[in-house]
Amino acid sequence: MQVPMTSIGGVEVSRIVCGSNPFLGFSHFSAARDTWMRRYFDDSRIVEVMAKCAEFGVNCVLSGPEPRMYEAINEVERQTGRRMVWMCTPGVAGQDVSEGIKWCADHGVQICMPHTSWTDARLNIAKCEIEGLAPYLEQMRGYGMATGLSTHRPEVITVGDAAGYDLDTYVQPFNVAGFLCSVETDWVARVIRGTPKPVVCIKPLAAGRVMPEPGLGFVFRNCKPNDTVCIGFISPEEVEEDIKIATAVMQGRQAEVELTKSRSKRLLEAK
């Protein structure tokens, strides 16, 4: 059950990416859940989940420029002998992202994609451009990193392609619920399929609002064969279950996963 691979800017990456929001306490659900995540995910639990990902061939993690993630990547390599590719999203709205790009380069990031809060603030629809982007792309290239943009606006993808920016990839929310998608999901799907560049589809389960089988099925069936899907895992068990579902979808078959059980479902079980 090894995850298929694709390529971003010449970097070989798995079609499933390990997300970091649960590790860092960004639940997109409630303040209470944020607090629980931050208490639960000590360094050892982060490494445990990432090491389980590596066991199934997931070789890539997506996060902001967090020192904890840098240390976790190093520890996973010490424990497993496998080095995770780091996709990193530096920057915040209204600030110069150059220091964040340098931080990424200094910490071994291979794919650098300024964060949606920085990117979307620079999207100029009237001029069909992303203001001031080119020098930062040159900086990323100068450091030897693949280039990309993280966005919650699919217009960034169409503008980026039309303007011919030196970009290798995009990050875009995509899920059946339309959570954090700025337009209807059929439009997001069309944009993702319309760019020749690989897209990193984030929030495939709408931050826990969608069950894994229908959620992952929708995303993988509606994206391209060279796209990747970033999943935030809570436990090693979720890693194994979600990868089983996702690989089955990619192979065109139905995943055989254990269903949840309770007293109210007793009569539903086959005799």
Phi, psi and omega in degrees: 000053177274139184286134176299160184247160171218191182223138175233112179057035180084000178261123179285123181227152177286152180284354168244131180245141177279119176279164185240355183303317177299321181299324188258001174084030176251086187280336189053033183226303179198159177297325179297318180291322174305312182298316179298315181301316182293328177285320186287316188275082167282178185300322184293324180286326175299312181297321180301315181292316181294323178294323176295321175302313181300326179300327182262012176091005174285115188246017189217142177229144180243129177198175168282179181283072185258123177305326179298322179290323176300314179293322179295318178300316178297320182290321176300319178296320178296322184279326188247343185079007182245129180265121178286134168291133182254114167268125186231144186240081180283165169100152171222162183303137173082001181241153176292128184269359186297322179294321177296321178297317178297319178302316179301313180299319181291341183248021171079016177295137180257335180230114186251127185219097180314141189296154181305325181294329176279312184298307188292333176291340182258358179287119178249101183296318184298321182265356182054053180210164171249107194298129174070020187285320192307314181299327180288325175295320176298321178297315178300314179299320180299330177273359177082020180261148168293153188246149177195179175225134172265132184211157166249008181243110179300342175299332177300323180292313181292320178293316180301318179291314184296323181282347179074028178297152181281075185240141177261335188198168174225154171248129185214130173298139180203118179200161186294337180276348184075016182294125183061018171264131187279347175224178182301152185296331179292327175290318178300316179300318181297318180294316180299316180287337184280340178270138176287346183278146178294139179248136173269107183275114181256167181057042183295336179252016176054044178053046175087006180272347183236139179289152188301315187293307177293326182293309180290325177301315180298312185294312183292329179283344185246004174249181185271161179295343179260005177276161175239159181234124184261121184242132174270115184261139178268335188205163173301326179297320177294323177305308184296316183293314183292323178292323176300316179294312184295317180293324176298316178299314181297333179267001178074031179228170180273131178285140175261099181236151179288135179271159175291152183229146175204173180300325183289346180258006188302318183282353177277342183288139179295141179272000000 
